[in-house]
Amino acid sequence: MATEKKDTKKAAKPASEAKKKETAAPAKQKCTEYFSRSGTGRALKIRDKASSSGEEIGSIPFGEKAKVYSVEDGWAEVEYNGIKGYSIAAYLTCK
């Protein structure tokens, strides 16, 4: 009785798929100090969790500098005047 040999090599992905992976994510900025740029010119809220339902524990005045530790799912982990929490990343800009 002959035994079948299974092909264990993975099929190569089409070139178009490989190209998508290369260009899918923009390069991350290497910046840890960001400035508040709230769209309304008002202070940017700092919340106790990365959610709009999180309790407001402080704020970053428009144009002020804050330290950013990480950004995930649109929320930045920030510190301003000793207050650590989360702010919407879209309202922070690296300068």
C-alpha positions as CSV (number, residue, x, y, z in Angstrom):
1,M,0.0,0.0,0.0
2,A,1.5,3.3,-1.1
3,T,1.5,6.3,1.3
4,E,0.5,9.7,0.1
5,K,2.9,12.5,0.7
6,K,1.3,15.8,1.8
7,D,2.5,19.1,0.5
8,T,3.5,21.1,3.6
9,K,4.7,24.2,1.8
10,K,2.5,27.3,2.2
11,A,1.2,28.8,-1.0
12,A,2.7,32.2,-1.8
13,K,0.4,35.1,-1.5
14,P,-0.4,37.1,-4.6
15,A,1.9,40.2,-5.1
16,S,-1.2,42.5,-4.7
17,E,-1.8,41.2,-1.1
18,A,1.8,41.6,-0.1
19,K,1.8,45.2,-1.4
20,K,-1.3,45.9,0.7
21,K,0.5,44.8,3.9
22,E,3.4,47.1,3.2
23,T,1.3,50.2,2.8
24,A,-1.5,49.4,5.2
25,A,-0.2,51.3,8.2
26,P,1.4,54.8,8.1
27,A,4.8,55.2,9.7
28,K,4.5,56.1,13.4
29,Q,5.8,59.4,14.6
30,K,8.6,59.2,17.2
31,C,7.3,61.8,19.4
32,T,6.4,61.8,23.1
33,E,5.3,65.4,23.6
34,Y,2.1,66.5,21.9
35,F,0.1,69.7,22.0
36,S,-3.6,70.0,22.6
37,R,-5.4,71.1,19.4
38,S,-9.0,70.7,20.4
39,G,-11.2,71.5,17.4
40,T,-13.1,74.0,19.3
41,G,-10.2,75.8,20.9
42,R,-11.3,74.5,24.3
43,A,-9.4,72.3,26.8
44,L,-9.0,68.6,25.9
45,K,-10.5,66.3,28.6
46,I,-8.4,63.7,30.4
47,R,-10.4,60.7,31.4
48,D,-9.8,57.8,33.8
49,K,-10.3,55.2,31.1
50,A,-10.0,55.1,27.3
51,S,-13.7,55.8,26.8
52,S,-16.0,58.7,26.4
53,S,-17.9,57.3,29.4
54,G,-14.8,57.6,31.6
55,E,-14.8,60.1,34.4
56,E,-13.2,63.4,33.6
57,I,-10.2,63.7,35.9
58,G,-8.5,66.8,34.3
59,S,-7.9,68.7,31.1
60,I,-5.2,69.9,28.8
61,P,-5.6,73.6,27.8
62,F,-5.6,74.4,24.1
63,G,-2.0,74.7,22.9
64,E,-0.4,73.2,26.0
65,K,2.1,70.4,25.9
66,A,1.4,66.9,27.3
67,K,3.4,63.7,27.5
68,V,2.0,60.8,25.5
69,Y,2.9,57.3,26.5
70,S,1.0,55.3,24.0
71,V,-1.9,55.5,21.5
72,E,-4.4,52.7,20.9
73,D,-7.8,52.6,19.3
74,G,-8.0,56.3,19.0
75,W,-7.1,57.1,22.6
76,A,-3.8,58.4,23.9
77,E,-2.5,57.6,27.3
78,V,-1.3,61.1,28.5
79,E,0.1,62.9,31.4
80,Y,-0.4,66.7,32.0
81,N,0.5,68.5,35.3
82,G,0.9,65.2,37.1
83,I,-2.5,63.9,36.0
84,K,-2.3,60.6,34.1
85,G,-5.3,59.4,32.0
86,Y,-6.6,59.1,28.5
87,S,-7.5,61.7,25.8
88,I,-8.8,61.4,22.3
89,A,-5.6,61.1,20.2
90,A,-7.1,63.0,17.2
91,Y,-7.0,66.2,19.2
92,L,-3.2,65.9,19.9
93,T,-0.5,66.9,17.5
94,C,3.2,66.3,17.6
95,K,5.3,69.5,17.2
